Amino acid sequence: MTPDAALAALRARADARKAMEMTAYHKAKRVCLGVSNPGIDDLVKTWKRGLVLHDRLALAEGLWRSDVHEARVAAAKLLTGTRFRPDDGAVWDMIVSWVPEFDAWAIADHAAIAGQRRLLADPSRLDTVEGWTRAPLLWTRRAALVMTLPWARLEAPAPDDLARRERILGWMAGYVADPEWFIQKAVAWWLRDLSKRDPDRTRAFLEAEGTALKYFARREAARHLSSSARKNPGGAPAGAGGKAPDPA
């Protein structure tokens, strides 16, 4: 499978009306074909069969460089949910190379999700991710939380993983006053997932650091906690900025 052949397969599923809606919604200057997420999934599953790592990387990079919305999503999906044994740094390096080009939540989140297993395979890569927390680009800052979601979801974390979780919560403390809607949403997503495994730690974070969160984010973070944890400390909803569909 070549990038040109993969692009042709995506174009064969194009929907002009949906493409116009997507272009207006994502507000990024790139071509949208109007292919649904399940449609991309179907194609990626077919492409993955029989592709050795080198060829999968070449296909992913070719699709990413096309700068077509669905092609970039497909590129991320090609590197998602796979155990590369032994872990190959080339996959991680490719994902990291994409981060400065993030400019819309759908592509950024798909790529960040592709990086989750690579982080679990080598947690020392958190050193790289920590640098993203101070980036001027909001999508880079958001990626640091989306990519580290596995540490919010561990059922029985080992001591080292608990330490990593605390490290990430330390980053998050610097995010709570960020006015960007997508940053607030990412904090809420992380804490909501953590609350299902460690409600006490989630409550402690919300009590100590969560007062600066916008009302909608605090409410979402505390969705699975007691009603008292959902209250806005100021007693009134804080402005959430422009409303957007839930990217989580």
RODO-211510 format. One record per residue (C-alpha): z negated, y negated, x. Coordinates in nm, 3 decimals, always signed. Layout:
BEGIN
{node {Z; Y; X}}
...
This chain:
BEGIN
{node {+0.000; +0.000; +0.000}}
{node {+0.105; -0.337; +0.141}}
{node {-0.021; -0.681; +0.035}}
{node {+0.321; -0.763; -0.111}}
{node {+0.322; -0.445; -0.319}}
{node {-0.034; -0.510; -0.436}}
{node {+0.055; -0.866; -0.536}}
{node {+0.355; -0.736; -0.729}}
{node {+0.126; -0.497; -0.917}}
{node {-0.107; -0.784; -1.005}}
{node {+0.182; -1.004; -1.117}}
{node {+0.305; -0.722; -1.342}}
{node {-0.019; -0.760; -1.539}}
{node {-0.003; -1.140; -1.560}}
{node {-0.087; -1.317; -1.884}}
{node {+0.045; -1.675; -1.892}}
{node {-0.189; -1.799; -2.165}}
{node {-0.497; -1.656; -1.998}}
{node {-0.377; -1.790; -1.662}}
{node {-0.378; -2.144; -1.802}}
{node {-0.732; -2.099; -1.935}}
{node {-0.852; -1.963; -1.600}}
{node {-0.692; -2.246; -1.404}}
{node {-0.863; -2.502; -1.626}}
{node {-1.199; -2.326; -1.602}}
{node {-1.218; -2.249; -1.229}}
{node {-1.088; -2.593; -1.128}}
{node {-0.959; -2.464; -0.794}}
{node {-0.613; -2.545; -0.665}}
{node {-0.473; -2.194; -0.656}}
{node {-0.253; -1.971; -0.868}}
{node {-0.421; -1.774; -1.147}}
{node {-0.225; -1.487; -1.297}}
{node {-0.446; -1.423; -1.597}}
{node {-0.531; -1.062; -1.503}}
{node {-0.860; -0.938; -1.649}}
{node {-1.141; -0.813; -1.432}}
{node {-1.108; -0.455; -1.568}}
{node {-0.736; -0.474; -1.489}}
{node {-0.812; -0.568; -1.129}}
{node {-1.067; -0.285; -1.111}}
{node {-0.806; -0.031; -1.224}}
{node {-0.562; -0.138; -0.955}}
{node {-0.823; -0.150; -0.678}}
{node {-0.943; +0.203; -0.760}}
{node {-0.586; +0.324; -0.719}}
{node {-0.534; +0.136; -0.393}}
{node {-0.855; +0.267; -0.239}}
{node {-0.745; +0.629; -0.266}}
{node {-0.623; +0.755; +0.067}}
{node {-0.660; +0.425; +0.253}}
{node {-0.830; +0.455; +0.589}}
{node {-1.057; +0.167; +0.690}}
{node {-0.798; -0.010; +0.904}}
{node {-0.544; -0.011; +0.622}}
{node {-0.800; -0.121; +0.365}}
{node {-0.897; -0.415; +0.585}}
{node {-0.534; -0.511; +0.632}}
{node {-0.473; -0.499; +0.258}}
{node {-0.787; -0.701; +0.183}}
{node {-0.697; -0.968; +0.438}}
{node {-0.339; -0.991; +0.311}}
{node {-0.453; -1.032; -0.047}}
{node {-0.711; -1.295; +0.052}}
{node {-0.454; -1.496; +0.249}}
{node {-0.220; -1.504; -0.053}}
{node {-0.467; -1.749; -0.210}}
{node {-0.399; -1.608; -0.557}}
{node {-0.719; -1.595; -0.762}}
{node {-0.692; -1.231; -0.871}}
{node {-0.576; -1.127; -0.525}}
{node {-0.888; -1.275; -0.366}}
{node {-1.107; -1.100; -0.622}}
{node {-0.923; -0.775; -0.548}}
{node {-0.971; -0.828; -0.173}}
{node {-1.347; -0.848; -0.225}}
{node {-1.347; -0.543; -0.451}}
{node {-1.165; -0.343; -0.183}}
{node {-1.471; -0.390; +0.040}}
{node {-1.734; -0.337; -0.233}}
{node {-1.940; -0.030; -0.311}}
{node {-1.828; +0.181; -0.020}}
{node {-2.038; +0.351; +0.247}}
{node {-1.861; +0.301; +0.576}}
{node {-2.007; +0.560; +0.813}}
{node {-2.090; +0.450; +1.068}}
{node {-2.113; +0.092; +0.945}}
{node {-1.815; -0.096; +1.077}}
{node {-1.875; -0.453; +1.186}}
{node {-1.513; -0.537; +1.107}}
{node {-1.590; -0.528; +0.733}}
{node {-1.884; -0.763; +0.775}}
{node {-1.686; -0.993; +1.004}}
{node {-1.407; -1.019; +0.748}}
{node {-1.645; -1.109; +0.467}}
{node {-1.818; -1.369; +0.686}}
{node {-1.480; -1.520; +0.774}}
{node {-1.415; -1.581; +0.405}}
{node {-1.740; -1.768; +0.337}}
{node {-1.622; -2.117; +0.449}}
{node {-1.331; -2.086; +0.203}}
{node {-1.544; -2.030; -0.107}}
{node {-1.461; -2.292; -0.370}}
{node {-1.531; -2.128; -0.707}}
{node {-1.809; -1.902; -0.831}}
{node {-1.605; -1.597; -0.932}}
{node {-1.442; -1.545; -0.593}}
{node {-1.757; -1.643; -0.404}}
{node {-1.975; -1.402; -0.601}}
{node {-1.735; -1.109; -0.571}}
{node {-1.720; -1.159; -0.193}}
{node {-2.098; -1.196; -0.169}}
{node {-2.145; -0.874; -0.367}}
{node {-1.911; -0.702; -0.122}}
{node {-2.147; -0.812; +0.156}}
{node {-2.461; -0.667; -0.004}}
{node {-2.419; -0.314; +0.130}}
{node {-2.321; -0.448; +0.470}}
{node {-2.652; -0.636; +0.483}}
{node {-2.848; -0.328; +0.382}}
{node {-2.668; -0.132; +0.652}}
{node {-2.772; -0.385; +0.916}}
{node {-3.050; -0.624; +0.806}}
{node {-3.025; -0.813; +1.135}}
{node {-2.727; -0.983; +0.967}}
{node {-2.979; -1.182; +0.766}}
{node {-2.989; -1.413; +1.068}}
{node {-2.630; -1.514; +0.987}}
{node {-2.704; -1.549; +0.616}}
{node {-3.002; -1.774; +0.684}}
{node {-2.766; -2.027; +0.836}}
{node {-2.580; -2.048; +0.506}}
{node {-2.891; -2.176; +0.328}}
{node {-2.846; -2.511; +0.502}}
{node {-2.470; -2.540; +0.448}}
{node {-2.332; -2.851; +0.278}}
{node {-2.102; -2.636; +0.060}}
{node {-2.287; -2.519; -0.252}}
{node {-2.091; -2.191; -0.270}}
{node {-2.209; -2.101; +0.080}}
{node {-2.568; -2.175; -0.015}}
{node {-2.532; -1.970; -0.332}}
{node {-2.380; -1.677; -0.139}}
{node {-2.701; -1.645; +0.063}}
{node {-2.889; -1.555; -0.256}}
{node {-2.621; -1.342; -0.422}}
{node {-2.571; -1.138; -0.107}}
{node {-2.945; -1.072; -0.066}}
{node {-3.003; -0.955; -0.425}}
{node {-3.065; -0.593; -0.311}}
{node {-3.406; -0.702; -0.178}}
{node {-3.498; -0.824; -0.525}}
{node {-3.400; -0.487; -0.670}}
{node {-3.573; -0.239; -0.439}}
{node {-3.799; -0.009; -0.640}}
{node {-4.027; +0.097; -0.354}}
{node {-3.963; -0.135; -0.059}}
{node {-4.084; -0.031; +0.284}}
{node {-4.297; -0.280; +0.480}}
{node {-3.994; -0.409; +0.669}}
{node {-3.811; -0.469; +0.342}}
{node {-4.111; -0.648; +0.196}}
{node {-4.105; -0.877; +0.498}}
{node {-3.734; -0.941; +0.441}}
{node {-3.803; -1.014; +0.075}}
{node {-4.064; -1.271; +0.175}}
{node {-3.820; -1.424; +0.421}}
{node {-3.562; -1.469; +0.144}}
{node {-3.823; -1.611; -0.093}}
{node {-3.899; -1.862; +0.181}}
{node {-3.536; -1.971; +0.177}}
{node {-3.550; -1.991; -0.199}}
{node {-3.841; -2.232; -0.185}}
{node {-3.596; -2.476; -0.030}}
{node {-3.351; -2.424; -0.316}}
{node {-3.570; -2.499; -0.616}}
{node {-3.514; -2.877; -0.605}}
{node {-3.138; -2.842; -0.552}}
{node {-2.973; -3.015; -0.851}}
{node {-2.658; -2.800; -0.848}}
{node {-2.632; -2.586; -1.164}}
{node {-2.493; -2.285; -0.976}}
{node {-2.777; -2.299; -0.723}}
{node {-3.038; -2.317; -0.996}}
{node {-2.868; -2.024; -1.169}}
{node {-2.870; -1.818; -0.849}}
{node {-3.244; -1.877; -0.799}}
{node {-3.306; -1.771; -1.159}}
{node {-3.091; -1.460; -1.116}}
{node {-3.279; -1.354; -0.802}}
{node {-3.622; -1.409; -0.956}}
{node {-3.527; -1.244; -1.285}}
{node {-3.422; -0.930; -1.098}}
{node {-3.737; -0.940; -0.885}}
{node {-3.955; -0.971; -1.196}}
{node {-3.842; -0.626; -1.313}}
{node {-3.987; -0.466; -0.996}}
{node {-4.259; -0.706; -0.886}}
{node {-4.369; -0.932; -1.173}}
{node {-4.681; -1.048; -0.989}}
{node {-4.483; -1.181; -0.693}}
{node {-4.240; -1.351; -0.930}}
{node {-4.523; -1.521; -1.117}}
{node {-4.678; -1.632; -0.789}}
{node {-4.349; -1.788; -0.677}}
{node {-4.299; -1.967; -1.008}}
{node {-4.653; -2.103; -0.999}}
{node {-4.637; -2.216; -0.637}}
{node {-4.272; -2.320; -0.600}}
{node {-4.114; -2.307; -0.945}}
{node {-4.235; -2.641; -1.074}}
{node {-3.926; -2.806; -0.924}}
{node {-3.685; -2.572; -1.102}}
{node {-3.489; -2.706; -1.395}}
{node {-3.615; -2.586; -1.732}}
{node {-3.325; -2.349; -1.801}}
{node {-3.362; -2.183; -1.460}}
{node {-3.737; -2.136; -1.491}}
{node {-3.694; -1.989; -1.839}}
{node {-3.426; -1.748; -1.714}}
{node {-3.631; -1.647; -1.410}}
{node {-3.927; -1.565; -1.633}}
{node {-3.730; -1.389; -1.906}}
{node {-3.904; -1.056; -1.843}}
{node {-4.249; -1.206; -1.785}}
{node {-4.512; -1.323; -2.033}}
{node {-4.427; -1.625; -2.245}}
{node {-4.670; -1.846; -2.051}}
{node {-4.460; -1.811; -1.736}}
{node {-4.158; -1.955; -1.915}}
{node {-4.316; -2.290; -1.989}}
{node {-4.185; -2.598; -1.816}}
{node {-4.476; -2.760; -1.629}}
{node {-4.362; -3.099; -1.757}}
{node {-4.363; -2.980; -2.118}}
{node {-4.001; -3.080; -2.189}}
{node {-3.664; -2.936; -2.093}}
{node {-3.519; -3.077; -1.774}}
{node {-3.151; -3.164; -1.773}}
{node {-2.939; -2.868; -1.669}}
{node {-2.626; -3.060; -1.597}}
{node {-2.288; -2.931; -1.713}}
{node {-2.308; -2.606; -1.903}}
{node {-2.098; -2.316; -1.777}}
{node {-2.067; -1.950; -1.869}}
{node {-2.329; -1.726; -1.713}}
{node {-2.195; -1.616; -1.371}}
{node {-2.477; -1.364; -1.330}}
